[in-house]
Amino acid sequence: MIKRCDVLVVGGGLAGLRAALEAQANGLNVVIASKLYPVRSHSGAAQGGINAALANHPEGQNDNPGLHAFDTVKGSDYLADQDAVEIMTAAAPDVIYQLDHWGCPFSRLANGRVAQRPFGGAGFPRTCYGADKTGHYILQTLYEQVIKNHIETLNEWLVISLIVENKTCSGVIAFNLQSGQLEIIEAGAVIVATGGSGRIYGKSSNAFTSTGLGMAIAYRAGVPLKDMEFIQFHPTTIIGKNILMTEGCRGEGGYLVNKNNERFMKKYAPDKMELAPRDIVSRSIQTEINEGLGFTDPAFGGYVYLDIRHLGADKITERLPGVVEICTDFLGINPIKEPIPVQPGQHYTMGGIDTDKDGVTEVQGLYAAGECACVSVHGANRLGGNSLLETLVFGQRAGAHAAQYVAGRAKQKFNESLPDYFLKQQESRLQQLTMGAGPDKIGAGTENPYQIRNELNKTMDALVGIFRTESDLKYALSGIEALKQRFRKIKAPGIFSSFNYHLLWVLELEGNLDVAEAIVKGALARRESRGSHSRRDFPKRDDVHWLKHTLATYTKEGAVLSDRPVTITKFQPQERKY
C-alpha cells in the first residue's frame, strides 16, 4: 500500500498535534502517523504547568516575556540560542489564550483569570496549570481540535525509516502494527515529533514508549543530533517506579528534607531553596544521599523526603490530586499525612535532532519539533514549565514552515522507484532480524535483546548520571560499543505478524544504542560542567572553550562530533546564582 499526503507528522503528542493543526490550517492534506493512540502520548504525563508571562499572579504583576527569556537563558547555563528563546517567550501568552479559547480547563484565580504558580528558576510565578494534570488537559484539548478538523490519524503505525535521496525527504517507511506489514507513506514534507529518549536509562520518569528511535531515524538519514550530553534528571521521582512528583509540589510550598529533618536546600541555593533550577536541586539531593544524609532503601537506593503535609488537605486535594493518586496507588501512602520518598530520575532530553527556529533540518523537506528536536531553547538545563510551551510554539512553527515549503514547490512528483527501493531495503533488514536471513545473519544468534536493554539501562544509570567522570564515561562508551556488537547476534524476535511488539521493542533498542553512543561521546568530549552535565574532573564552567553546541553526525563506525557557536543576543554569560 502507498499512501500520499502533503505533510506527514510522525508522532501524536503535543508537538505533533500542534504541527498538524497548523499545516492543515494552511490548506494542506495532513496525516498523523503515531505508534500510539494520540491521547496516550507521554505529553499527557506532564503535570506541573506551562510557562507564560501573563502577569496574572499577585506576585507576578511586573512579569513580561523579556524576563521570562532571561530566566530561561540563565537556567540553560547560557547554552540556549537566545534568538529562539525570545521567540518562544514572546509567543507564550498567545499560546495560553488560544488553549483557553479552545477549552483547555486551566485552574483559575478568584478573579477568573488563568492561575499561575511559582516554578524553579523563575523570577515570578508564571507557570499556568490545570491542577497537576496540565499536560493531560492540553493533550485532550489539541486532540479535540484534530478530530474537529478531520485530520487523518494512522494509529499504531511505527515509522522505522525516512525516504531520503540527495538530502531531500519524500516520505517514510512505516510498520503497520495492526496488519504486521510495512507500508509506504509519500509526503511533500515530514515532521518528526516523536518525543524524548528517556528509556535509554532505567531510572526514568518517562513512559516506556519514550525511546530513541525517533531521533535515530533522522540521525541515520543524515541530520546531526545536537547537545545530546545534556540529560535532565528530575529531582523528585518516587522510589521504585521513578514516577514524577511534579515540581508543582515545591511550587505550592513543599519542602525537601534529609534524614535529620533538615531543609538542606539552604546549603545549595539559599535564596531559591526548593525552587532552584532542576539541575541544582538534583545535584543537591544526590550530594545529600552520597554524604550519608539521605535515607536508604535496600532495593531502590538512596532517597530524601518531599514533604507537602503542611500545605493542608484542602490545598493538596485541589491543586495536587494526581500526586495523591500516584502516592496511594504506587507507594501505598497518603501524602496528606506522610512525607513522600523521592530520588532524582532521568526526566528530559535537552538535546535532539538539530533544527532551526522553524523546525528545519539539514535534509530538505524534513522537520522536527518537541522533545525529539533541539532548537535550542533549553541549552544545558530546561526550566520546568518550558517543555509544554516549546512543543506548542515550535510545533506550530514547524507546521507553518512545512506548509510553505510544500506550497512553494511545483506539484509534487514522486520518484516512483524510490519508495519501493526503500521498502525493499527495510523488508530485507526486518527479514534479517526476524529470520536470521541475509549476509549479516542478524537474528540468527543467541543474544537476548532484553538483556542488552537492561545492561544499557544499568550502564547509563551508573556511569552517565548526575555526576560524571572521564573514566566512567570511557567505560560506558566501551560498554555501549560492546552492546552494539552483541545486538548483531540477537535471537530472532519472531516473524512479521499483527501487533508484534517484540519486533517493535527490538527496533527501538537498536535506536537507543545509537542515541546512547551520541550521549556518551558528547559527555566525554565536553570537558567542563554546565547545567545538567556535571563533570567531577572538570567542575567549572568553561566559556572560553565550551560555550558552543555539540553536534553528533552518524556514521557506520559511530558518532563523529563537531560543534557550532551559541547564538547570543542580549544576555552575556555570567555566573549562575540562586
PADREN-28037 format. One record per residue (C-alpha): residue number from 1; z, x, y. Coordinates in Angstrom, 3 decimals. Layout:
<pts>
 resi       pz       px       py
  NUM        Z        X        Y
...
</pts>
This chain:
<pts>
 resi       pz       px       py
    1    0.000    0.000    0.000
    2   -0.853    1.206    3.503
    3    0.952   -0.364    6.465
    4   -0.163    0.221   10.059
    5    1.634   -0.206   13.380
    6    1.584    1.167   16.903
    7    5.146    2.518   16.852
    8    7.284    3.126   13.778
    9   11.036    3.519   14.278
   10   12.825    5.296   11.427
   11   16.447    4.118   11.356
   12   18.111    0.792   12.142
   13   21.153    1.931   14.124
   14   21.692    1.628   17.866
   15   19.157    4.251   18.943
   16   16.504    2.866   16.625
   17   17.027   -0.774   17.584
   18   17.007    0.044   21.294
   19   13.853    2.147   20.935
   20   12.116   -0.643   19.028
   21   13.031   -3.246   21.627
   22   11.686   -1.078   24.447
   23    8.437   -0.206   22.665
   24    7.804   -3.868   21.872
   25    8.588   -4.865   25.458
   26    5.583   -2.715   26.389
   27    3.330   -4.956   24.311
   28    3.025   -2.876   21.148
   29    3.264   -3.689   17.474
   30    6.564   -2.145   16.324
   31    8.040   -1.743   12.838
   32   11.535   -0.516   11.929
   33   11.987    1.252    8.578
   34   15.617    1.618    7.530
   35   17.253    2.724    4.303
   36   19.981    0.169    5.109
   37   20.049   -3.353    6.403
   38   20.387   -2.500   10.122
   39   23.788   -4.099   10.730
   40   25.206   -1.783    8.040
   41   24.307    1.240   10.159
   42   27.049    3.770   10.832
   43   26.699    2.869   14.516
   44   28.911   -0.088   13.653
   45   31.796    2.249   12.807
   46   32.164    3.394   16.435
   47   35.469    1.975   17.597
   48   36.801    3.033   20.967
   49   34.134    2.266   23.545
   50   31.140    3.212   25.671
   51   31.373    5.085   28.967
   52   30.053    3.839   32.300
   53   31.276    4.354   35.850
   54   31.753    0.667   36.646
   55   34.988    1.268   38.617
   56   36.481   -1.936   37.174
   57   39.861   -0.487   36.199
   58   42.518   -0.498   38.963
   59   42.987    3.250   38.474
   60   39.256    3.951   38.494
   61   38.056    2.371   41.711
   62   36.775    5.717   43.031
   63   34.713    6.427   39.927
   64   30.960    6.987   40.152
   65   28.104    8.334   37.954
   66   28.343   11.774   39.566
   67   31.976   12.143   38.495
   68   31.008   10.898   35.029
   69   28.325   13.599   34.940
   70   30.806   16.309   35.962
   71   33.306   15.242   33.271
   72   30.518   15.279   30.687
   73   29.292   18.760   31.667
   74   32.817   20.149   31.776
   75   33.588   18.525   28.426
   76   30.447   20.141   26.980
   77   31.858   23.554   27.930
   78   28.837   23.844   30.239
   79   26.254   23.893   27.446
   80   24.814   20.432   28.217
   81   21.497   20.234   30.058
   82   22.640   18.832   33.367
   83   19.411   17.005   34.271
   84   19.705   14.976   31.060
   85   23.409   14.322   31.688
   86   22.669   12.984   35.178
   87   20.015   10.655   33.765
   88   22.488    9.305   31.205
   89   25.408    8.749   33.550
   90   23.221    7.182   36.261
   91   21.799    4.704   33.738
   92   25.186    3.813   32.237
   93   26.218    0.881   34.472
   94   22.919   -0.928   33.922
   95   23.262   -0.386   30.167
   96   26.589   -2.225   30.208
   97   25.263   -5.040   32.395
   98   22.297   -5.522   30.067
   99   24.539   -5.635   26.991
  100   26.780   -8.108   28.805
  101   23.814  -10.335   29.624
  102   22.635  -10.116   26.010
  103   26.017  -11.482   24.938
  104   27.989   -8.438   23.812
  105   31.646   -9.602   23.592
  106   33.367   -6.926   25.659
  107   37.105   -7.167   26.265
  108   37.894   -8.411   29.765
  109   40.278   -7.717   32.595
  110   42.243  -10.590   34.119
  111   39.553  -10.940   36.820
  112   36.853  -11.441   34.160
  113   35.202   -8.050   34.551
  114   34.450   -5.773   31.591
  115   37.660   -3.962   30.616
  116   37.846   -0.160   30.719
  117   40.360    2.225   29.149
  118   41.167    5.945   29.530
  119   39.469    8.356   27.124
  120   39.717   12.086   26.522
  121   38.308   14.414   29.162
  122   37.600   11.623   31.656
  123   38.825   11.695   35.236
  124   39.068    7.902   35.380
  125   39.386    5.010   32.893
  126   35.659    4.390   32.380
  127   35.376    3.520   28.680
  128   34.200   -0.086   28.264
  129   35.323   -1.624   24.988
  130   35.428   -4.624   22.725
  131   38.918   -4.294   21.174
  132   38.426   -1.362   18.760
  133   35.134   -2.605   17.303
  134   32.776   -1.700   20.132
  135   30.003   -0.161   18.023
  136   30.022   -3.145   15.681
  137   29.715   -5.568   18.584
  138   26.861   -3.655   20.226
  139   25.015   -3.272   16.922
  140   25.173   -7.006   16.256
  141   24.039   -7.717   19.822
  142   20.964   -5.484   19.556
  143   20.031   -6.797   16.122
  144   20.132  -10.336   17.506
  145   17.566   -9.198   20.090
  146   15.404   -7.666   17.348
  147   15.407  -10.971   15.473
  148   14.781  -12.931   18.679
  149   11.744  -10.753   19.440
  150   10.381  -10.959   15.879
  151   10.307   -7.202   15.286
  152    9.488   -6.459   11.659
  153   12.126   -4.519    9.720
  154   11.468   -2.829    6.399
  155   14.961   -2.792    4.946
  156   15.841   -0.344    2.174
  157   12.878    1.933    2.838
  158   13.767    5.644    2.831
  159   11.374    7.827    4.827
  160   11.029   11.128    2.981
  161    8.184   12.887    4.822
  162    6.209   12.807    8.038
  163    2.406   12.824    8.054
  164    1.638   15.738   10.374
  165   -1.605   17.627   10.913
  166   -2.376   20.031   13.755
  167    1.081   19.402   15.260
  168    0.340   15.669   15.549
  169    2.262   12.950   13.707
  170    0.378    9.884   12.498
  171    2.860    8.221   10.146
  172    5.266    8.681    7.261
  173    5.643    8.521    3.513
  174    8.497    6.201    2.524
  175   10.298    5.420   -0.722
  176   10.488    1.639   -1.075
  177   13.807    1.260   -2.855
  178   13.086   -2.334   -3.854
  179    9.821   -1.566   -5.643
  180   10.555    2.027   -6.600
  181    7.180    3.070   -5.139
  182    6.075    5.479   -2.453
  183    4.325    3.827    0.484
  184    2.234    4.974    3.447
  185    3.059    3.773    6.965
  186    0.498    4.846    9.551
  187    1.643    4.761   13.177
  188    0.446    5.844   16.593
  189    3.940    7.227   17.245
  190    7.038    7.751   15.111
  191   10.605    7.688   16.485
  192   13.249    9.271   14.238
  193   16.651    7.639   14.801
  194   18.467    8.350   11.553
  195   21.928    9.266   12.868
  196   24.177   12.223   12.150
  197   24.575   14.543    9.172
  198   28.343   14.303    8.672
  199   28.269   14.101    4.883
  200   27.353   17.758    4.700
  201   31.140   18.011    4.982
  202   33.662   16.487    2.582
  203   36.390   15.532    5.039
  204   34.327   13.366    7.373
  205   34.752   10.098    9.238
  206   31.044    9.418    8.655
  207   29.675    6.850    6.238
  208   28.247    8.225    3.003
  209   24.812    7.261    4.349
  210   25.090    9.810    7.215
  211   23.233   12.733    5.693
  212   20.959   15.497    6.930
  213   17.723   14.084    5.512
  214   16.549   12.508    8.774
  215   16.925   15.807   10.620
  216   15.408   17.684    7.693
  217   12.131   15.733    7.641
  218   11.466   16.618   11.297
  219   12.698   20.190   10.734
  220   10.294   20.704    7.822
  221    7.473   19.234    9.913
  222    7.840   21.989   12.498
  223   10.380   20.686   15.024
  224   13.313   23.043   15.668
  225   16.917   21.947   15.239
  226   18.935   22.713   18.360
  227   22.613   23.739   18.691
  228   23.475   22.883   15.097
  229   26.552   25.129   15.093
  230   28.379   22.621   17.285
  231   30.135   20.199   14.934
  232   32.740   17.857   16.365
  233   35.992   17.347   14.481
  234   37.753   14.166   15.500
  235   41.488   14.814   15.944
  236   42.700   11.631   14.265
  237   41.335   10.635   10.862
  238   43.675    9.186    8.247
  239   44.694   11.472    5.413
  240   42.953   10.934    2.103
  241   39.959    8.922    3.312
  242   39.377   10.531    6.741
  243   38.530    7.143    8.236
  244   38.584    7.230   12.013
  245   41.603    6.248   14.062
  246   39.919    5.528   17.377
  247   40.567    7.606   20.469
  248   41.448    4.223   21.917
  249   44.861    4.626   20.246
  250   45.558    7.508   22.613
  251   43.682    5.837   25.448
  252   46.116    2.931   25.217
  253   49.053    5.360   25.313
  254   49.591    6.572   21.732
  255   51.414    9.847   21.042
  256   50.739   12.782   18.725
  257   53.923   14.222   17.245
  258   54.733   17.029   14.804
  259   57.442   17.156   12.170
  260   60.010   17.919   14.884
  261   59.048   14.651   16.600
  262   57.673   16.726   19.485
  263   54.680   15.621   21.573
  264   53.104   19.008   21.034
  265   50.034   18.472   23.248
  266   52.158   19.527   26.236
  267   51.794   23.096   24.913
  268   47.997   22.970   24.874
  269   46.867   20.562   27.620
  270   49.884   19.869   29.835
  271   48.003   17.661   32.300
  272   45.865   15.565   29.953
  273   48.186   15.696   26.919
  274   46.721   13.452   24.155
  275   43.707   12.685   26.367
  276   42.321   16.211   26.420
  277   38.777   16.548   25.002
  278   38.401   16.260   21.244
  279   37.757   19.932   20.554
  280   41.025   20.893   22.248
  281   43.077   18.178   20.550
  282   41.622   19.011   17.123
  283   42.387   22.711   17.510
  284   45.885   21.855   18.708
  285   46.616   19.678   15.678
  286   45.221   22.289   13.307
  287   47.292   25.005   15.010
  288   50.456   22.932   14.543
  289   49.608   22.497   10.864
  290   48.771   26.186   10.397
  291   52.057   27.211   12.023
  292   54.093   25.016    9.698
  293   54.906   22.397   12.310
  294   52.963   19.621   10.633
  295   53.653   17.578    7.543
  296   52.139   18.426    4.155
  297   50.622   16.202    1.512
  298   50.025   17.976   -1.833
  299   46.723   16.193   -2.361
  300   45.285   15.948    1.156
  301   46.760   18.883    3.069
  302   48.442   19.095    6.455
  303   48.782   16.313    8.982
  304   50.682   15.117   12.047
  305   51.646   11.632   13.178
  306   49.765    9.359   15.546
  307   52.451    7.037   16.880
  308   51.499    3.768   18.608
  309   54.661    1.794   17.800
  310   55.915    1.917   21.394
  311   52.828    0.001   22.580
  312   54.275   -3.157   21.064
  313   52.907   -5.677   18.593
  314   51.054   -7.787   21.158
  315   49.070   -4.921   22.677
  316   48.290   -3.349   19.301
  317   47.132   -6.661   17.835
  318   44.952   -7.451   20.860
  319   43.362   -4.062   21.517
  320   43.579   -2.198   18.184
  321   43.153   -4.826   15.446
  322   40.807   -2.610   13.432
  323   43.404    0.152   13.335
  324   45.925   -2.292   11.887
  325   43.399   -3.395    9.233
  326   42.462    0.157    8.228
  327   46.084    1.322    8.001
  328   47.029   -1.729    5.940
  329   44.049   -1.513    3.582
  330   43.801    2.262    3.074
  331   47.295    3.625    3.719
  332   49.492    0.639    2.907
  333   51.382    0.979    6.186
  334   51.826   -1.202    9.256
  335   51.140    0.901   12.389
  336   53.114   -1.595   14.467
  337   56.204   -0.372   12.612
  338   55.234    3.046   11.163
  339   53.505    6.172   12.507
  340   50.025    6.980   11.174
  341   49.440   10.254    9.235
  342   46.305   11.877   10.692
  343   44.379   15.134   10.433
  344   41.139   16.397   12.021
  345   37.939   15.461   10.199
  346   34.247   16.118   10.779
  347   33.016   13.351   13.059
  348   29.836   14.104   15.008
  349   26.820   16.401   15.121
  350   26.267   17.637   18.675
  351   23.059   19.400   17.652
  352   19.945   17.858   16.175
  353   16.181   17.518   16.442
  354   15.078   19.298   19.610
  355   13.832   16.796   22.201
  356   13.358   16.500   25.941
  357   14.862   13.743   28.099
  358   12.270   11.234   26.819
  359   12.752   11.982   23.134
  360    9.545   14.038   22.984
  361    9.404   16.776   20.333
  362    7.098   19.731   19.760
  363    5.000   17.568   17.417
  364    2.735   15.213   19.340
  365    3.494   11.557   18.631
  366    6.905   12.364   17.138
  367   10.097   11.358   18.953
  368   13.804   11.422   18.151
  369   16.831    9.666   19.630
  370   20.532    9.196   18.921
  371   22.794   11.469   16.918
  372   19.936   12.971   14.901
  373   18.474   14.275   18.176
  374   19.678   16.881   20.664
  375   18.659   16.136   24.252
  376   21.226   17.926   25.048
  377   23.845   15.773   26.800
  378   26.854   16.805   24.705
  379   26.446   20.568   24.666
  380   29.268   22.247   22.772
  381   31.592   19.222   22.753
  382   30.983   15.485   23.157
  383   33.330   13.313   25.157
  384   34.451   10.152   23.388
  385   32.551    7.117   24.665
  386   29.343    9.058   25.405
  387   27.740    8.711   21.963
  388   27.105    4.968   22.146
  389   25.794    5.487   25.670
  390   23.419    8.230   24.527
  391   21.924    6.046   21.780
  392   21.051    3.296   24.245
  393   19.863    5.398   27.180
  394   17.702    7.781   25.185
  395   16.674    5.211   22.588
  396   15.256    3.169   25.468
  397   13.552    6.222   26.992
  398   12.032    7.283   23.660
  399   10.697    3.769   23.083
  400    9.184    3.638   26.565
  401    7.529    7.063   26.315
  402    6.210    6.387   22.818
  403    4.649    3.154   24.102
  404    2.992    5.028   26.961
  405    1.741    7.700   24.571
  406    0.151    5.155   22.233
  407   -1.282    3.050   25.050
  408   -2.729    6.130   26.728
  409   -4.756    7.171   23.707
  410   -8.039    5.726   22.580
  411   -7.807    3.118   19.835
  412   -6.032    4.932   17.055
  413   -8.433    6.172   14.404
  414   -6.536    7.267   11.341
  415   -7.826   10.080    9.177
  416   -8.440    8.088    6.026
  417   -7.938   11.058    3.706
  418   -4.814   12.492    5.361
  419   -2.230    9.845    4.367
  420   -3.484    9.884    0.787
  421   -3.141   13.668    0.707
  422    0.484   13.456    1.877
  423    1.176   10.604   -0.554
  424   -0.109   12.628   -3.499
  425    1.888   15.631   -2.294
  426    5.115   13.613   -2.247
  427    4.309   11.889   -5.554
  428    3.878   15.309   -7.136
  429    7.161   16.510   -5.612
  430    9.059   13.491   -6.891
  431    7.417   13.779  -10.293
  432    8.818   17.291  -10.485
  433   12.262   16.046   -9.519
  434   12.261   13.118  -11.909
  435   10.346   14.525  -14.856
  436   10.674   18.293  -14.570
  437    6.883   18.428  -14.356
  438    4.697   20.757  -12.337
  439    4.702   24.533  -11.814
  440    8.188   24.771  -10.285
  441    9.848   22.760  -13.058
  442   12.396   21.304  -10.625
  443   14.291   18.622  -12.504
  444   13.894   20.414  -15.811
  445   17.125   22.365  -15.503
  446   20.775   21.701  -16.300
  447   22.436   21.817  -12.877
  448   24.371   18.685  -11.886
  449   23.330   17.695   -8.323
  450   26.717   16.091   -7.689
  451   28.491   19.343   -8.441
  452   26.162   21.047   -5.969
  453   27.004   18.402   -3.363
  454   30.742   18.773   -3.977
  455   30.550   22.549   -3.690
  456   28.581   22.239   -0.446
  457   31.280   19.910    0.930
  458   34.058   22.307   -0.058
  459   32.221   25.289    1.413
  460   31.683   23.581    4.755
  461   35.253   22.223    4.925
  462   36.858   25.563    4.082
  463   34.587   28.046    5.859
  464   32.703   26.250    8.651
  465   35.508   24.153   10.089
  466   37.534   24.067   13.286
  467   38.265   27.826   13.226
  468   35.571   30.282   12.110
  469   35.205   33.996   11.402
  470   32.272   36.253   10.619
  471   33.466   36.939    7.075
  472   33.939   33.227    6.320
  473   30.541   32.331    7.757
  474   28.766   35.071    5.812
  475   30.464   33.871    2.641
  476   29.433   30.291    3.452
  477   25.828   31.330    4.061
  478   25.567   33.196    0.763
  479   27.133   30.199   -0.957
  480   24.602   27.776    0.550
  481   21.727   30.066   -0.393
  482   23.033   30.104   -3.958
  483   23.323   26.302   -3.953
  484   19.705   26.030   -2.773
  485   18.643   28.137   -5.734
  486   20.753   26.030   -8.086
  487   19.150   22.892   -6.665
  488   15.834   24.135   -8.039
  489   17.372   23.941  -11.509
  490   18.856   20.452  -11.353
  491   18.748   17.853  -14.077
  492   16.150   15.144  -13.515
  493   17.546   12.158  -11.575
  494   15.589    9.597  -13.631
  495   12.125    8.126  -13.348
  496   10.778    6.068  -10.458
  497   12.442    2.696  -10.594
  498   13.752   -0.073   -8.403
  499   16.869    0.963   -6.467
  500   17.020    4.456   -7.950
  501   19.884    5.623   -5.751
  502   20.323    8.671   -7.947
  503   16.932    9.891   -6.733
  504   17.788    8.924   -3.136
  505   21.004   10.964   -3.232
  506   19.191   13.979   -4.677
  507   16.626   13.841   -1.869
  508   19.438   13.613    0.673
  509   21.225   16.553   -0.923
  510   18.093   18.658   -0.511
  511   18.057   17.763    3.196
  512   21.779   18.532    3.511
  513   21.270   22.032    2.119
  514   18.527   22.825    4.643
  515   20.542   21.499    7.582
  516   23.772   23.180    6.426
  517   21.980   26.520    6.405
  518   20.910   25.963   10.039
  519   24.510   25.102   10.993
  520   25.932   28.242    9.423
  521   23.240   30.606   10.711
  522   23.762   29.277   14.231
  523   27.541   29.630   13.929
  524   27.236   33.162   12.577
  525   24.884   34.236   15.361
  526   26.924   32.739   18.224
  527   29.494   35.470   18.860
  528   31.728   33.538   21.244
  529   33.993   30.485   21.315
  530   32.634   27.462   23.175
  531   33.617   23.812   22.772
  532   33.849   22.854   19.108
  533   32.668   26.301   17.976
  534   35.847   28.378   17.800
  535   35.459   31.957   16.525
  536   38.780   33.701   15.835
  537   36.962   37.045   16.042
  538   35.340   36.127   19.401
  539   37.970   33.903   21.044
  540   36.488   33.859   24.569
  541   33.517   32.002   26.017
  542   30.733   34.441   26.935
  543   28.456   33.024   29.631
  544   26.671   36.360   30.107
  545   25.221   36.399   26.604
  546   25.643   32.869   25.217
  547   25.013   30.324   27.962
  548   21.949   29.230   26.003
  549   20.837   26.828   23.300
  550   20.284   27.904   19.703
  551   17.008   26.850   18.073
  552   16.547   26.969   14.294
  553   12.948   26.855   13.019
  554   12.245   26.030    9.371
  555   10.530   28.482    7.062
  556   10.440   28.540    3.266
  557   12.595   31.673    3.451
  558   15.225   29.906    5.573
  559   16.065   29.124    9.188
  560   14.768   31.512   11.871
  561   16.759   31.492   15.118
  562   15.630   31.700   18.734
  563   17.153   30.491   21.999
  564   16.495   28.628   25.256
  565   18.280   28.625   28.631
  566   20.650   25.800   29.554
  567   19.476   23.629   32.445
  568   21.975   23.846   35.330
  569   21.553   21.626   38.386
  570   24.840   21.020   40.238
  571   27.762   22.276   38.209
  572   28.222   26.014   37.875
  573   30.162   27.088   34.781
  574   33.889   27.524   35.291
  575   36.943   27.800   33.092
  576   37.882   24.567   31.336
  577   41.440   23.491   32.072
  578   43.057   20.150   31.276
</pts>
